[in-house]
Amino acid sequence: MPLFGNTAAPSDATPGPFVRKWTDGFGSLATRCLQVIIVLVIAIGIVYAASTLSVVTIPVLLALIIASAMHPVVSWLRRHKVPSVLATLIVLVGVLIVLGLVGWLIVVAVISQWPDLQKSAVEGFGQLQDFVAHLPFAISDQQVDEAVKGVQGFLTSSQFGSGALAGASATANFLTGLVLMIVVLFFFLKDGPAIWEFLLRPFTGARYERARRVGDRVVQTLGGYVRGTASVAAVDAVGIGVGLAIIGVPLALPLAVVVFITAFIPIVGATAAGILAALVALVANGPVAALFVVGVVVLVNQLEGNLLQPVLMGKTLKLHGLVILIGLTAGTVLAGITGAIISVPLLAAAWGAVQVWDAPGQPALPWRQKRPETAERR
């Protein structure tokens, strides 16, 4: 028998026992589970790295979302013979002015109306004490004093001091992220298409066309979501702000700004803003005014949900409510309020990419509709 030669088994040879174990039903299931585990490990690693480097990832994502929303403006300026750098600077300065104006309105309004709110809060606390005194069960003055001393002890403890240091560190991280976001936003506005084209250099043929298609859909989805949500948020803020001003609730202007910001958080944002406005009205103006505030918030939210959202948002956000809630929860856990704001547009962009994965109107194979779905259950 030669030492070297064709020792391969014939094509009709029976597979060995090791091969049979991985090709039967249970082996296929084990293979699929192993693939799922590998994908989950990679996904968890990416999420962990992104959360660890949140000072970098969050500003870059915010810059990408804002650049997607402002891309039509930059393109319009360039089509009207405005130099690329000048068009970028005009849009960038406009974005910074809007963001700075929002922060300035909150600070100035709170400073100007803080004495009135403080006085109303003291009166409301006195009313609360009278209410507690007439409860069916007794709460002694000694228990109240102990609670006050406990709060004072916490404020003078080392835990509160470490919390203050953590707040200072968070402020430094915020400023760092803000500067990074401005720089990245400038380059995204100026060279966004060129940057994307550079990233697509390894792809050719059908893969290149798919990457271009996905990139265009992501930018379109992010931009449409931000522009539509900003329009809806502006209407909500004006409507609720005017209502609060008519009722006479203090801090109506900063509360309107809070309504504008929380409108970028679907489902729970409007509820949180309404609760905050009602609490301020309850403390400052009493329960009747708080009920009127609740009525104004409900009315504005109904107008938003039934009229503004379908007209201004269209089909930009085609996600199930359960998916939105899960995305909001995950974003809040990973990155706080910022994660809650950016998680939904990122989910919408990912779903938009899936919808054009195989062709402009053809989703990826696992997400294609395989059977008709009825609108109602029998």
C-alpha positions as CSV (number, residue, x, y, z in Angstrom):
1,M,0.0,0.0,0.0
2,P,1.6,3.3,-1.0
3,L,2.4,5.9,1.6
4,F,1.0,8.7,-0.5
5,G,-2.0,8.5,-2.6
6,N,-5.7,9.0,-2.8
7,T,-7.0,7.9,0.6
8,A,-10.3,9.8,0.5
9,A,-13.4,7.8,1.0
10,P,-15.7,7.2,-1.9
11,S,-18.5,9.6,-2.5
12,D,-21.1,7.0,-1.5
13,A,-19.4,6.1,1.7
14,T,-21.6,6.2,4.8
15,P,-20.9,9.2,7.1
16,G,-19.1,8.5,10.3
17,P,-20.8,8.6,13.7
18,F,-19.3,12.1,14.4
19,V,-20.9,13.5,11.2
20,R,-24.2,11.9,11.9
21,K,-24.4,13.5,15.4
22,W,-24.2,17.0,13.9
23,T,-26.5,16.4,10.9
24,D,-29.5,14.8,12.6
25,G,-32.4,16.9,14.1
26,F,-30.8,17.3,17.5
27,G,-27.4,18.2,15.9
28,S,-29.0,20.9,13.7
29,L,-30.7,22.3,16.8
30,A,-27.4,22.3,18.7
31,T,-25.7,24.1,15.8
32,R,-28.4,26.7,15.6
33,C,-28.2,27.3,19.4
34,L,-24.4,27.7,19.1
35,Q,-24.8,30.2,16.4
36,V,-27.3,32.2,18.5
37,I,-25.0,32.1,21.5
38,I,-22.1,33.4,19.4
39,V,-24.3,36.3,18.0
40,L,-25.5,37.2,21.5
41,V,-21.9,37.2,22.9
42,I,-20.8,39.5,20.1
43,A,-23.8,41.8,20.6
44,I,-23.3,41.9,24.3
45,G,-19.6,42.8,23.8
46,I,-20.6,45.6,21.4
47,V,-23.1,47.0,23.8
48,Y,-20.7,46.7,26.8
49,A,-18.0,48.5,24.8
50,A,-20.4,51.2,23.7
51,S,-21.7,51.7,27.3
52,T,-18.2,51.8,28.7
53,L,-17.1,54.4,26.1
54,S,-20.4,56.3,26.4
55,V,-18.5,59.6,26.5
56,V,-17.5,58.9,22.9
57,T,-20.4,56.7,21.5
58,I,-23.3,58.9,22.7
59,P,-21.9,62.2,21.2
60,V,-21.2,60.4,17.9
61,L,-24.7,59.0,17.8
62,L,-26.3,62.3,18.6
63,A,-24.2,64.0,16.0
64,L,-25.2,61.3,13.4
65,I,-28.9,61.9,14.3
66,I,-28.7,65.7,14.1
67,A,-26.6,65.5,10.9
68,S,-29.3,63.2,9.3
69,A,-32.0,65.7,10.2
70,M,-30.0,68.7,8.9
71,H,-28.7,67.0,5.7
72,P,-31.5,68.4,3.5
73,V,-30.7,71.9,4.6
74,V,-27.0,71.6,3.9
75,S,-27.8,70.1,0.5
76,W,-30.2,72.9,-0.3
77,L,-27.6,75.5,0.5
78,R,-25.0,73.8,-1.6
79,R,-27.4,73.6,-4.6
80,H,-27.8,77.4,-4.3
81,K,-24.0,77.9,-4.8
82,V,-23.2,78.3,-1.1
83,P,-19.6,77.0,-0.5
84,S,-19.5,73.7,1.4
85,V,-17.7,75.0,4.5
86,L,-19.9,78.0,4.7
87,A,-23.1,75.9,4.4
88,T,-21.8,73.6,7.1
89,L,-21.0,76.5,9.4
90,I,-24.4,78.1,8.9
91,V,-26.3,74.9,9.8
92,L,-24.0,74.1,12.7
93,V,-24.3,77.6,14.2
94,G,-28.1,77.4,13.8
95,V,-28.2,74.0,15.6
96,L,-26.1,75.4,18.5
97,I,-28.2,78.5,18.7
98,V,-31.4,76.4,19.0
99,L,-29.8,74.2,21.7
100,G,-28.4,77.1,23.6
101,L,-31.8,79.0,23.4
102,V,-33.5,75.9,24.9
103,G,-31.1,75.8,27.9
104,W,-31.2,79.6,28.3
105,L,-35.0,79.7,28.5
106,I,-35.0,77.0,31.2
107,V,-32.4,78.8,33.3
108,V,-33.8,82.3,33.0
109,A,-37.4,81.3,33.6
110,V,-36.5,79.2,36.7
111,I,-34.4,82.0,38.1
112,S,-37.1,84.7,37.5
113,Q,-39.9,82.6,38.9
114,W,-38.1,80.7,41.6
115,P,-39.2,83.1,44.5
116,D,-42.9,82.7,43.7
117,L,-42.5,78.9,43.3
118,Q,-40.7,78.7,46.6
119,K,-43.4,80.7,48.4
120,S,-46.1,78.5,46.9
121,A,-44.2,75.4,47.9
122,V,-44.0,76.6,51.5
123,E,-47.7,77.2,51.5
124,G,-48.4,73.9,49.9
125,F,-46.2,72.1,52.5
126,G,-48.2,73.8,55.2
127,Q,-51.4,72.5,53.6
128,L,-49.9,69.1,53.4
129,Q,-49.1,69.2,57.1
130,D,-52.7,70.2,58.0
131,F,-53.9,67.3,55.7
132,V,-51.6,64.8,57.5
133,A,-52.8,66.1,60.9
134,H,-56.4,65.1,60.0
135,L,-55.7,61.6,58.7
136,P,-57.5,58.6,60.4
137,F,-54.1,57.4,61.8
138,A,-51.9,59.7,63.8
139,I,-48.5,61.0,62.8
140,S,-46.8,62.7,65.7
141,D,-44.6,65.7,65.5
142,Q,-41.7,63.6,66.8
143,Q,-41.9,61.4,63.7
144,V,-41.9,64.4,61.5
145,D,-38.8,65.8,63.3
146,E,-37.0,62.5,63.0
147,A,-37.7,62.4,59.2
148,V,-36.4,66.0,58.9
149,K,-33.3,65.1,60.9
150,G,-32.7,62.1,58.7
151,V,-32.7,64.2,55.6
152,Q,-30.4,66.7,57.2
153,G,-28.1,63.9,58.2
154,F,-27.9,62.6,54.7
155,L,-27.1,66.1,53.3
156,T,-24.2,66.4,55.7
157,S,-23.0,62.8,55.3
158,S,-20.1,61.5,53.3
159,Q,-22.5,59.8,50.9
160,F,-23.9,63.1,49.9
161,G,-20.4,64.5,49.4
162,S,-19.4,61.6,47.2
163,G,-22.6,62.2,45.3
164,A,-21.6,65.8,44.8
165,L,-18.2,64.7,43.5
166,A,-19.9,62.3,41.1
167,G,-22.1,65.2,39.9
168,A,-19.0,67.2,39.2
169,S,-17.5,64.3,37.3
170,A,-20.7,63.9,35.3
171,T,-20.6,67.7,34.5
172,A,-17.1,67.3,33.2
173,N,-18.1,64.3,31.1
174,F,-21.0,66.3,29.7
175,L,-18.8,69.2,28.7
176,T,-16.4,66.8,27.1
177,G,-19.1,65.0,25.2
178,L,-20.7,68.3,24.1
179,V,-17.4,69.5,22.6
180,L,-16.9,66.1,20.9
181,M,-20.4,66.2,19.5
182,I,-19.9,69.6,18.0
183,V,-16.7,68.6,16.3
184,V,-18.1,65.3,15.0
185,L,-21.3,67.1,13.9
186,F,-19.2,69.6,11.8
187,F,-17.5,66.8,9.9
188,F,-20.7,64.8,9.4
189,L,-22.4,67.9,8.0
190,K,-19.5,68.7,5.8
191,D,-18.2,65.3,4.6
192,G,-21.0,62.9,5.6
193,P,-21.4,61.3,2.1
194,A,-17.6,61.2,1.6
195,I,-17.1,59.5,5.0
196,W,-19.8,56.9,4.2
197,E,-18.2,56.3,0.7
198,F,-14.8,55.7,2.4
199,L,-16.3,53.2,4.7
200,L,-17.8,51.3,1.8
201,R,-14.5,50.9,0.0
202,P,-14.2,47.1,0.9
203,F,-17.6,46.4,-0.7
204,T,-18.1,45.7,-4.4
205,G,-21.0,44.7,-6.6
206,A,-24.2,43.7,-5.0
207,R,-22.8,44.2,-1.5
208,Y,-21.9,47.8,-2.3
209,E,-25.4,48.5,-3.7
210,R,-26.9,47.0,-0.5
211,A,-24.6,49.1,1.7
212,R,-25.5,52.2,-0.2
213,R,-29.2,51.4,0.0
214,V,-29.1,50.7,3.7
215,G,-27.1,53.9,4.4
216,D,-29.6,56.0,2.5
217,R,-32.5,54.5,4.3
218,V,-30.9,55.0,7.7
219,V,-30.2,58.7,7.0
220,Q,-33.7,59.1,5.6
221,T,-35.3,57.4,8.7
222,L,-33.3,59.3,11.3
223,G,-33.8,62.6,9.6
224,G,-37.5,62.1,9.1
225,Y,-37.9,61.0,12.7
226,V,-36.1,64.0,14.2
227,R,-37.9,66.5,12.0
228,G,-41.3,65.0,12.5
229,T,-40.8,64.6,16.3
230,A,-39.4,68.2,16.6
231,S,-42.5,69.6,14.8
232,V,-44.9,67.6,17.0
233,A,-42.9,68.6,20.1
234,A,-43.0,72.2,19.2
235,V,-46.8,72.1,18.9
236,D,-47.1,70.2,22.2
237,A,-44.9,72.7,24.0
238,V,-46.8,75.7,22.6
239,G,-50.2,74.2,23.4
240,I,-49.4,73.1,26.9
241,G,-47.3,76.2,27.7
242,V,-50.2,78.5,26.7
243,G,-52.6,76.4,28.8
244,L,-50.3,76.7,31.8
245,A,-49.9,80.4,31.3
246,I,-53.7,80.9,31.1
247,I,-54.3,78.8,34.3
248,G,-51.5,80.9,36.0
249,V,-49.1,78.0,36.8
250,P,-45.6,79.3,37.7
251,L,-42.6,78.2,35.6
252,A,-44.9,77.8,32.5
253,L,-42.1,78.5,30.1
254,P,-39.6,76.0,31.5
255,L,-42.3,73.4,31.8
256,A,-43.1,74.0,28.1
257,V,-39.5,73.4,27.3
258,V,-39.6,70.2,29.3
259,V,-42.6,69.2,27.3
260,F,-40.6,69.8,24.1
261,I,-37.7,67.7,25.3
262,T,-39.8,64.8,26.7
263,A,-41.8,64.6,23.4
264,F,-38.7,62.9,21.9
265,I,-39.4,60.0,24.3
266,P,-42.4,58.1,22.8
267,I,-45.3,56.8,25.0
268,V,-43.8,57.7,28.4
269,G,-42.5,61.2,27.6
270,A,-45.8,63.0,27.4
271,T,-47.0,61.2,30.5
272,A,-43.9,62.3,32.5
273,A,-44.3,65.9,31.4
274,G,-48.0,66.0,32.3
275,I,-47.3,64.6,35.7
276,L,-44.6,67.2,36.4
277,A,-46.8,70.1,35.2
278,A,-49.7,68.8,37.4
279,L,-47.5,68.5,40.4
280,V,-46.2,72.1,40.0
281,A,-49.8,73.3,39.6
282,L,-50.9,71.3,42.7
283,V,-48.2,72.8,44.8
284,A,-48.5,76.4,43.5
285,N,-52.2,76.7,42.6
286,G,-54.1,74.0,44.4
287,P,-56.0,70.8,43.3
288,V,-58.5,72.6,41.0
289,A,-55.7,74.1,38.9
290,A,-53.9,70.7,38.8
291,L,-57.1,69.1,37.4
292,F,-57.3,71.8,34.7
293,V,-53.6,71.2,33.8
294,V,-54.3,67.4,33.5
295,G,-57.2,68.3,31.1
296,V,-55.0,70.5,29.0
297,V,-52.3,67.8,28.8
298,V,-54.8,65.1,27.8
299,L,-56.4,67.4,25.2
300,V,-53.0,68.2,23.6
301,N,-51.9,64.6,23.6
302,Q,-55.1,63.5,21.9
303,L,-54.6,66.1,19.2
304,E,-51.0,64.9,18.8
305,G,-51.9,61.2,18.6
306,N,-54.9,61.5,16.3
307,L,-53.8,64.4,14.0
308,L,-50.2,65.5,14.2
309,Q,-48.5,62.2,14.4
310,P,-50.1,60.6,11.3
311,V,-49.6,63.8,9.3
312,L,-46.1,64.9,10.3
313,M,-44.5,61.5,11.1
314,G,-46.2,59.4,8.4
315,K,-44.5,56.0,8.0
316,T,-41.2,57.0,9.5
317,L,-41.7,55.2,12.8
318,K,-43.3,51.8,12.0
319,L,-42.5,50.0,15.2
320,H,-44.8,48.1,17.5
321,G,-45.5,49.6,20.9
322,L,-43.9,46.7,22.7
323,V,-40.7,47.1,20.7
324,I,-40.6,50.8,21.6
325,L,-41.1,50.1,25.3
326,I,-38.3,47.5,25.3
327,G,-36.0,49.8,23.4
328,L,-36.8,52.7,25.8
329,T,-36.1,50.5,28.8
330,A,-32.8,49.2,27.4
331,G,-31.7,52.7,26.4
332,T,-32.6,54.2,29.8
333,V,-30.7,51.4,31.6
334,L,-27.6,51.8,29.4
335,A,-27.4,55.6,29.0
336,G,-30.1,57.3,31.2
337,I,-32.3,60.0,29.7
338,T,-30.0,60.3,26.6
339,G,-30.4,56.6,25.9
340,A,-34.2,56.9,26.2
341,I,-34.1,59.7,23.6
342,I,-31.8,58.1,21.0
343,S,-32.9,54.4,21.4
344,V,-36.2,54.8,19.4
345,P,-34.7,56.5,16.3
346,L,-31.9,54.0,16.3
347,L,-34.5,51.1,16.4
348,A,-36.5,52.8,13.6
349,A,-33.3,53.2,11.5
350,A,-32.4,49.5,12.1
351,W,-35.9,48.4,11.0
352,G,-35.6,50.7,8.0
353,A,-32.4,49.0,7.0
354,V,-34.1,45.6,7.3
355,Q,-36.9,46.8,5.0
356,V,-34.5,47.5,2.1
357,W,-31.9,44.7,2.8
358,D,-32.5,42.7,-0.4
359,A,-34.0,45.3,-2.7
360,P,-35.6,48.8,-2.5
361,G,-39.0,47.3,-1.6
362,Q,-37.9,43.9,-0.4
363,P,-37.1,43.2,3.3
364,A,-34.6,40.7,4.5
365,L,-35.8,37.1,4.1
366,P,-36.5,36.3,7.8
367,W,-38.8,39.4,8.0
368,R,-40.8,38.9,4.8
369,Q,-44.4,38.3,5.3
370,K,-45.1,34.6,4.6
371,R,-48.8,34.5,5.2
372,P,-51.6,37.1,5.3
373,E,-52.4,38.7,8.6
374,T,-55.9,39.7,9.6
375,A,-56.6,43.0,11.4
376,E,-58.8,41.4,13.9
377,R,-58.9,38.1,15.7
378,R,-61.8,35.7,15.4
